[in-house]
Amino acid sequence: MNRVQHVSLSGSLRSELSGVEVLGPVDPDATITATVVLRRRAELSVADLAAPLSPGDLAERFGAAPEELEQVRTVLTDAGLTVTEAHAGSRRVAVRGPARVMAAVFGTELNRVRGAGSAEFAARSGGLHVPAEIGDFVVAVLGLDERPQARAQFRVHTEAAGQGYRPDEVGSLYGFPAGTDGRGKTVAVIELGGGYRPQDLKNYFAELKIPEPKVTAAGVDGAHNAPAGDPNSADGEVALDIEVIGALAPGAAQIVYFAPNTDQGFLDAVSTAVHASPTPVAVSISWGQSEDQWTAQARTAMDQAFADAAALGVTVCTASGDNGSADGQKDGAQHVDFPASSPHALACGGTRLEGTPPATITAEKVWNTSGGGSTGGGVSDAFPVPDFQKTAGVPVRAGAGKPGRGVPDVAGDADPATGYRILVDGQHAVVGGTSAVAPLWAALLSRIAQHTGHGFGLVHNKLYAAAAAGKAQPGFRDITQGNNGAYSAAAGWDACTGLGAPDGAALQRILGGAKA
């Protein structure tokens, strides 16, 4: 029997986990899963697409080449793995098999570790390898390592009595366009833990006297809607996302995709949502982690999934983080959150909004609460400055002197003290964080899409049109006060609140289109 030749997989290097107890090798007969991501058959430039593609067109023009997909299937099957799914459009091949076979095929060692809270999971370190016959085709191998990949970007206000806004009140303050409710559109929501109770949604929208939206739970990679019963758990994130979208766009159908909190689960949830039928108008993501906590291959695979979304006319709205310009890292450097730093994501930063509904804003500045979180934002270390930002005045990265993709693009109310009144696990709470801003923008885009009759994909091209350093951009409330640590708000785009908070009616005019 010939020994299989391997080649190293670029960008797959995993650091060793700190602060965990290594329990020993994974049971060699334990079943392990992985998602293998293939290259495109042709380069995709979303900015060059005159109109959104259909899923079939995307697969045929920019998906995995059939012969390469078949070669990967054959090689992995011959090696002793089982291919459970192959999707040409998203270029993913799902495989499972015994740990010993997985480790041999991908050239790694798998150990069981015990982390915080006594949670046990599989982990690896070092780089991966793939069989040489498919080395040219494979972009990423995700899975194998089950460490938590992302954190929910929400914060509960601890002194909430009589404070906060109803989500629809925030929409009124931001001038969400009249005569729209998202009807006929679908918004996908990505969750990496927790769950919701249907009775909570029924009660919440009855209290608001808003029609209850259609909400459907969908499981990915074995996960499902699983509320923990603790408002401070990921349940708070799930309730916040659903209830903000539902209160602002009650006519839009919501599909909530639950996936494991791993790089594999995250990508599979996004790809499943983006390639679903009907195609959603927006995807709301309130989970993320500092760029440097991701492997390069995972960032590439996720960014390509967001490019797929844009090509299909889907806008991916992502929270920019709740831990200021350092993004919670302790190395003294500045960091941005991923996936917000993807140039194909609409990164959503946070403000402190003060006003009297329905229409009077008295003050709005950068969200930065001493000891209580602040909006993420800064300059990417992983992605270059995208074309749409080249005239917007993005600075070099603080402390590094390096140019890169600026985060965020847009902003909205996120300070927990001026946050959103929600109902989670039977309890009322006021919740903030940039987690609230991603669903707010997803809801706004669904309402404008109802008016125009189409989605917006890489909406950045219109939002940044003719942008110039120090110049306020039409369609936004320019935020010029406050800071998130290393960066300060200023006229025009800044690394705290991006282009600013929305003026919904003005944005509807800018995004244009005939009424459907």
C-alpha distance (Angstrom), angle and dihedral (degrees) to the residues before:
residue distance angle dihedral
M1 . . .
N2 3.83 . .
R3 3.77 119.2 .
V4 3.81 111.9 -115.7
Q5 3.79 112.7 -115.4
H6 3.80 115.7 -133.0
V7 3.79 135.4 -160.4
S8 3.79 126.8 -159.7
L9 3.80 118.2 -99.7
S10 3.79 110.5 -128.3
G11 3.80 116.0 -125.9
S12 3.82 95.3 14.0
L13 3.81 97.7 112.0
R14 3.81 111.6 132.2
S15 3.79 121.1 -166.6
E16 3.76 120.2 -134.4
L17 3.78 113.1 -95.7
S18 3.78 115.9 -111.5
G19 3.77 124.4 -147.9
V20 3.79 95.1 29.5
E21 3.78 133.6 111.4
V22 3.80 115.5 -124.1
L23 3.80 107.2 -137.2
G24 3.80 97.7 -176.1
P25 3.79 139.9 -91.1
V26 3.77 120.1 -25.8
D27 3.82 112.4 -100.4
P28 3.83 101.2 -87.5
D29 3.80 90.9 -136.5
A30 3.82 95.1 48.2
T31 3.81 113.3 116.5
I32 3.80 113.3 -111.8
T33 3.81 127.6 -174.5
A34 3.79 132.3 -153.3
T35 3.78 139.1 177.2
V36 3.81 116.1 -135.4
V37 3.81 113.9 -157.5
L38 3.80 119.0 -155.5
R39 3.79 130.3 -154.6
R40 3.80 123.4 -99.3
R41 3.79 119.4 -97.8
A42 3.83 87.3 -131.1
E43 3.79 135.7 11.8
L44 3.81 114.9 -91.0
S45 3.80 120.1 -142.4
V46 3.78 105.9 -177.7
A47 3.80 91.6 -170.3
D48 3.81 89.7 61.4
L49 3.80 95.2 55.1
A50 3.79 111.2 104.5
A51 3.81 93.1 -161.8
P52 3.81 137.3 8.0
L53 3.78 116.6 -81.7
S54 3.78 125.9 -127.6
P55 3.82 115.6 -117.0
G56 3.80 88.7 -107.8
D57 3.79 92.9 52.3
L58 3.79 91.6 47.0
A59 3.80 91.1 52.0
E60 3.80 93.4 46.4
R61 3.80 96.5 46.3
F62 3.80 104.7 29.9
G63 3.80 107.2 12.0
A64 3.79 127.4 96.8
A65 3.81 115.6 -58.0
P66 3.84 108.8 -108.2
E67 3.81 93.5 -127.5
E68 3.82 91.9 50.7
L69 3.79 92.0 46.8
E70 3.80 89.4 51.5
Q71 3.80 92.2 46.5
V72 3.81 91.3 53.4
R73 3.80 90.6 47.5
T74 3.80 91.8 50.5
V75 3.80 96.9 45.6
L76 3.81 94.5 47.4
T77 3.80 92.9 44.9
D78 3.81 92.0 48.9
A79 3.80 88.2 51.1
G80 3.81 90.8 59.4
L81 3.80 102.5 -95.5
T82 3.80 127.1 123.5
V83 3.79 118.5 -127.4
T84 3.81 106.6 -143.7
E85 3.80 98.9 176.4
A86 3.80 139.7 5.4
H87 3.81 119.9 -168.4
A88 3.79 116.6 -174.3
G89 3.80 96.1 -168.2
S90 3.80 96.1 55.5
R91 3.84 90.9 30.8
R92 3.80 92.7 -129.6
V93 3.79 129.7 143.6
A94 3.80 115.5 -169.9
V95 3.81 115.9 -152.2
R96 3.78 137.1 176.9
G97 3.76 135.2 -175.8
P98 3.82 145.9 131.3
A99 3.80 114.9 -46.1
R100 3.81 91.8 -117.4
V101 3.82 91.4 56.4
M102 3.81 93.2 44.4
A103 3.79 90.7 50.4
A104 3.81 91.7 49.3
V105 3.81 95.5 45.5
F106 3.80 94.0 48.6
G107 3.80 98.5 33.9
T108 3.78 101.0 -121.7
E109 3.80 144.3 110.8
L110 3.78 121.7 -118.7
N111 3.79 123.0 -152.7
R112 3.77 134.3 -179.0
V113 3.79 112.4 -123.0
R114 3.78 134.7 -176.9
G115 3.78 115.9 -136.5
A116 3.78 137.2 177.6
G117 3.78 114.8 -34.5
S118 3.82 90.7 22.3
A119 3.80 91.3 -79.5
E120 3.81 113.0 158.7
F121 3.78 123.9 -151.9
A122 3.79 143.9 150.2
A123 3.79 119.0 -92.3
R124 3.76 138.9 176.5
S125 3.80 136.1 -168.7
G126 3.77 133.8 -156.3
G127 3.78 126.2 30.0
L128 3.79 133.0 -42.3
H129 3.79 129.6 -123.7
V130 3.80 130.8 -154.8
P131 3.81 132.5 -159.6
A132 3.80 108.3 -80.7
E133 3.84 93.3 -124.4
I134 3.81 90.0 68.2
G135 3.79 99.4 29.0
D136 3.80 93.3 107.7
F137 3.81 92.7 51.8
V138 3.81 103.7 48.0
V139 3.81 120.8 90.7
A140 3.81 98.6 172.3
V141 3.79 144.7 -4.6
L142 3.80 109.0 -152.2
G143 3.76 126.4 -174.3
L144 3.82 124.5 37.8
D145 3.81 86.3 98.7
E146 3.81 111.2 68.8
R147 3.81 99.9 -174.0
P148 3.83 113.2 138.4
Q149 3.80 105.4 -90.4
A150 3.80 103.5 -168.7
R151 3.79 144.2 22.7
A152 3.77 128.5 -139.1
Q153 3.81 111.3 -107.3
F154 3.80 99.3 -140.6
R155 3.80 134.0 110.3
V156 3.80 128.3 -162.9
H157 3.80 116.1 -137.3
T158 3.79 106.6 -126.1
E159 3.82 96.5 -157.6
A160 3.76 98.8 45.1
A161 3.81 105.2 144.5
G162 3.80 108.8 132.9
Q163 3.80 92.7 -10.0
G164 3.78 135.2 112.7
Y165 3.77 133.4 40.0
R166 3.75 135.9 -92.5
P167 3.82 106.4 -109.3
D168 3.80 91.1 -117.1
E169 3.80 89.0 55.3
V170 3.80 89.6 57.4
G171 3.79 88.1 50.5
S172 3.79 90.3 52.7
L173 3.81 91.7 49.8
Y174 3.79 89.2 51.7
G175 3.79 92.5 49.3
F176 3.80 98.0 -116.9
P177 3.81 105.4 -164.9
A178 3.79 115.9 -88.5
G179 3.78 122.0 -122.0
T180 3.82 94.8 35.8
D181 3.80 133.8 98.4
G182 3.81 103.0 162.4
R183 3.78 93.3 -95.3
G184 3.80 113.8 172.5
K185 3.81 93.2 17.4
T186 3.80 131.3 104.2
V187 3.80 126.7 -142.5
A188 3.81 119.2 -163.3
V189 3.81 118.4 -148.3
I190 3.82 122.6 -160.4
E191 3.82 118.1 -147.5
L192 3.80 126.8 178.0
G193 3.77 97.3 -169.9
G194 3.79 144.9 -6.9
G195 3.75 126.2 44.6
Y196 3.79 146.4 -140.2
R197 3.78 135.8 -107.3
P198 3.81 113.4 -130.3
Q199 3.80 90.1 -143.0
D200 3.81 89.7 59.4
L201 3.79 90.3 55.4
K202 3.79 91.6 47.2
N203 3.80 91.5 50.6
Y204 3.80 94.9 42.5
F205 3.78 97.2 53.2
A206 3.81 91.0 41.8
E207 3.82 88.3 55.9
L208 3.80 90.4 50.4
K209 3.82 91.1 44.8
I210 3.80 88.0 -129.0
P211 3.83 121.1 134.0
E212 3.79 109.9 -98.4
P213 3.81 109.7 -109.6
K214 3.77 123.3 -130.1
V215 3.82 106.3 -99.8
T216 3.81 122.3 -176.8
A217 3.80 126.2 -175.0
A218 3.81 118.3 -141.6
G219 3.81 125.1 -171.4
V220 3.81 124.0 -140.2
D221 3.82 126.6 -169.9
G222 3.80 92.5 -4.4
A223 3.82 97.6 -50.9
H224 3.79 122.8 123.6
N225 3.79 144.2 174.2
A226 3.80 100.2 -61.3
P227 3.81 114.8 162.9
A228 3.81 111.9 -161.2
G229 3.80 94.5 -155.2
D230 3.82 92.6 -121.4
P231 3.83 117.6 110.9
N232 3.82 89.7 -154.5
S233 3.80 91.9 56.4
A234 3.79 125.9 80.3
D235 3.82 85.2 -72.7
G236 3.82 85.7 81.4
E237 3.78 90.3 57.7
V238 3.79 93.7 48.0
A239 3.81 93.5 48.3
L240 3.81 92.0 46.3
D241 3.80 93.2 52.4
I242 3.80 96.4 45.8
E243 3.80 95.9 42.1
V244 3.82 96.1 46.2
I245 3.81 91.2 50.6
G246 3.79 92.4 41.4
A247 3.81 95.1 49.7
L248 3.80 93.0 46.3
A249 3.82 98.9 38.5
P250 3.81 107.2 18.9
G251 3.79 91.7 163.6
A252 3.80 93.5 60.9
A253 3.79 118.1 93.2
Q254 3.79 113.8 -127.1
I255 3.80 125.3 -149.1
V256 3.80 111.4 -168.3
Y257 3.80 112.6 -156.8
F258 3.81 114.1 -155.7
A259 3.80 115.9 -161.6
P260 3.82 137.7 161.5
N261 3.80 114.3 -85.7
T262 3.81 95.0 -110.1
D263 3.80 132.7 106.4
Q264 3.81 87.8 -104.6
G265 3.81 93.8 49.2
F266 3.79 93.1 46.4
L267 3.81 94.1 51.3
D268 3.80 93.8 43.0
A269 3.82 91.2 51.4
V270 3.80 93.1 49.9
S271 3.81 93.6 45.5
T272 3.81 92.4 46.7
A273 3.81 91.0 50.4
V274 3.80 95.7 45.6
H275 3.81 94.9 48.6
A276 3.82 95.0 42.8
S277 3.78 124.2 117.1
P278 2.96 119.8 -92.9
T279 3.80 92.4 38.8
P280 3.81 108.9 -124.3
V281 3.80 119.6 -122.4
A282 3.80 90.5 -139.3
V283 3.79 142.1 7.4
S284 3.81 118.1 -144.9
I285 3.82 117.2 -151.1
S286 3.79 121.0 179.7
W287 3.81 96.7 169.4
G288 3.78 128.1 88.7
Q289 3.78 148.4 130.9
S290 3.80 137.7 -147.2
E291 3.82 111.9 -70.4
D292 3.79 92.9 -117.3
Q293 3.82 91.2 58.8
W294 3.82 90.8 66.3
T295 3.77 127.9 75.7
A296 3.79 114.3 -115.8
Q297 3.82 90.1 -118.7
A298 3.81 91.5 55.1
R299 3.80 92.3 49.3
T300 3.81 90.0 49.4
A301 3.80 93.8 48.4
M302 3.82 92.5 47.8
D303 3.80 93.5 46.2
Q304 3.80 89.5 51.0
A305 3.81 89.8 50.8
F306 3.81 88.7 53.5
A307 3.81 89.4 49.2
D308 3.81 87.5 53.6
A309 3.80 87.8 52.4
A310 3.79 92.6 51.3
A311 3.82 91.2 48.3
L312 3.80 88.8 53.8
G313 3.82 91.8 50.5
V314 3.82 95.0 -102.2
T315 3.82 122.3 135.7
V316 3.80 115.1 -148.4
C317 3.83 110.9 -148.9
T318 3.81 114.3 -161.4
A319 3.81 134.7 -176.7
S320 3.81 112.9 -116.3
G321 3.81 95.4 -145.8
D322 3.79 139.0 -92.8
N323 3.79 101.5 -118.3
G324 3.78 105.7 78.8
S325 3.78 129.1 -119.2
A326 3.82 93.0 -33.7
D327 3.83 91.3 52.6
G328 3.79 89.6 -139.0
Q329 3.80 95.5 -60.3
K330 3.81 118.6 138.6
D331 3.81 101.5 -150.4
G332 3.80 95.0 96.4
A333 3.81 92.4 -113.2
Q334 3.79 130.4 109.9
H335 3.81 119.5 -105.0
V336 3.79 138.4 -179.8
D337 3.77 127.3 -144.3
F338 3.79 124.4 -107.1
P339 3.01 135.3 -114.4
A340 3.83 84.4 28.7
S341 3.81 89.4 64.3
S342 3.80 92.5 60.3
P343 3.82 107.4 113.1
H344 3.81 87.3 -137.3
A345 3.82 93.4 57.8
L346 3.81 127.3 82.0
A347 3.81 99.8 -126.7
C348 3.80 112.5 -147.5
G349 3.82 120.6 -153.4
G350 3.77 130.6 -172.3
T351 3.80 140.5 -106.8
R352 3.78 138.6 -179.7
L353 3.80 105.5 -116.7
E354 3.79 122.0 -160.7
G355 3.76 121.6 -179.2
T356 3.76 150.1 108.4
P357 3.80 115.7 -97.8
P358 2.90 138.5 -97.8
A359 3.79 97.9 35.8
T360 3.81 115.9 -20.7
I361 3.82 118.8 102.0
T362 3.79 110.9 -175.9
A363 3.82 99.2 178.5
E364 3.79 140.6 -4.7
K365 3.78 127.4 -179.0
V366 3.79 140.6 152.4
W367 3.79 113.6 -58.6
N368 3.80 106.5 -114.5
T369 3.79 117.4 144.2
S370 3.80 117.7 -176.9
G371 3.80 104.6 -112.4
G372 3.79 90.6 -9.1
G373 3.76 105.4 83.9
S374 3.78 136.7 -91.7
T375 3.76 138.1 -142.9
G376 3.77 118.8 -74.8
G377 3.77 118.0 -123.9
G378 3.75 143.6 133.7
V379 3.78 140.3 101.8
S380 3.80 125.2 -40.1
D381 3.77 121.0 -116.5
A382 3.83 91.2 -164.1
F383 3.82 106.5 44.7
P384 3.83 129.0 50.7
V385 3.79 123.5 -127.2
P386 3.83 105.9 -73.9
D387 3.78 119.6 -130.8
F388 3.80 93.5 -108.2
Q389 3.83 90.9 59.2
K390 3.80 100.2 43.4
T391 3.81 94.6 100.6
A392 3.82 97.2 34.2
G393 3.80 96.4 88.1
V394 3.80 101.4 -109.1
P395 3.83 106.7 177.6
V396 3.78 126.8 -138.6
R397 3.80 113.9 -90.2
A398 3.81 111.6 -77.5
G399 3.79 111.6 -104.6
A400 3.80 93.8 6.1
G401 3.79 106.8 60.9
K402 3.78 91.5 -139.3
P403 3.83 125.5 134.7
G404 3.79 119.8 -132.7
R405 3.77 148.5 139.2
G406 3.81 109.9 -42.6
V407 3.82 120.5 -128.9
P408 3.02 132.1 -121.8
D409 3.80 117.4 28.5
V410 3.80 98.5 -170.9
A411 3.79 139.0 2.3
G412 3.78 145.9 -152.7
D413 3.79 142.6 171.4
A414 3.82 110.7 -43.5
D415 3.81 109.1 144.0
P416 3.83 106.5 117.1
A417 3.81 88.8 -140.3
T418 3.82 89.0 61.5
G419 3.78 92.6 29.7
Y420 3.77 138.0 128.9
R421 3.78 127.2 -70.3
I422 3.79 108.4 -130.3
L423 3.80 140.0 163.5
V424 3.80 117.1 -126.6
D425 3.81 128.3 169.6
G426 3.79 89.4 -10.9
Q427 3.80 93.6 -54.5
H428 3.78 130.6 107.8
A429 3.79 115.8 -128.3
V430 3.78 141.8 165.5
V431 3.79 110.9 -128.3
G432 3.78 133.7 -178.0
G433 3.78 139.9 165.3
T434 3.77 130.6 114.3
S435 3.81 83.5 -73.8
A436 3.79 85.7 82.8
V437 3.80 94.3 51.3
A438 3.81 97.5 58.4
P439 3.84 93.3 57.7
L440 3.81 90.3 41.7
W441 3.81 90.7 58.3
A442 3.81 91.9 41.8
A443 3.81 88.8 54.8
L444 3.80 92.3 46.9
L445 3.81 92.3 51.0
S446 3.80 91.1 48.5
R447 3.80 89.9 54.7
I448 3.79 93.7 48.0
A449 3.82 89.6 45.8
Q450 3.79 88.8 54.6
H451 3.82 87.7 57.0
T452 3.80 97.3 43.5
G453 3.79 96.5 38.2
H454 3.81 95.2 -128.3
G455 3.79 142.9 66.0
F456 3.78 125.2 -110.9
G457 3.81 108.7 -132.6
L458 3.80 107.6 -173.5
V459 3.81 91.6 17.9
H460 3.81 89.2 172.0
N461 3.82 91.2 86.6
K462 3.80 90.8 66.0
L463 3.81 96.8 35.1
Y464 3.82 91.9 54.0
A465 3.83 96.5 37.6
A466 3.83 108.8 144.1
A467 3.81 90.7 -7.0
A468 3.78 115.3 170.4
A469 3.79 133.3 -174.2
G470 3.79 111.2 -87.6
K471 3.80 93.4 8.3
A472 3.81 121.8 119.9
Q473 3.77 111.2 -125.8
P474 3.85 122.9 -129.8
G475 3.79 113.9 -106.5
F476 3.80 95.0 36.1
R477 3.77 142.5 89.9
D478 3.79 100.1 -128.9
I479 3.82 110.9 -133.5
T480 3.79 111.4 -149.4
Q481 3.81 105.2 164.0
G482 3.80 130.9 79.3
N483 3.79 138.5 21.0
N484 3.80 140.5 -121.7
G485 3.79 96.3 -142.2
A486 3.80 112.4 -78.8
Y487 3.81 95.3 22.3
S488 3.80 131.7 59.2
A489 3.78 131.7 -155.8
A490 3.79 116.6 -107.2
A491 3.78 140.8 161.9
G492 3.80 111.9 -58.7
W493 3.80 122.8 1.6
D494 3.79 116.4 -1.1
A495 3.81 136.6 171.1
C496 3.81 92.8 -109.7
T497 3.80 105.7 52.3
G498 3.81 103.6 4.0
L499 3.80 111.7 -146.6
G500 3.80 90.0 -13.0
A501 3.79 140.9 -108.1
P502 3.81 119.6 -34.3
D503 3.77 129.7 -89.6
G504 3.78 93.5 -161.2
A505 3.79 99.8 -163.7
A506 3.81 92.0 46.7
L507 3.80 91.5 48.7
Q508 3.79 89.9 52.6
R509 3.79 89.0 56.5
I510 3.81 92.0 47.0
L511 3.80 94.5 48.4
G512 3.80 87.0 48.5
G513 3.75 130.1 175.1
A514 3.78 132.8 140.2
K515 3.77 117.8 -70.9
A516 3.80 110.4 -95.9
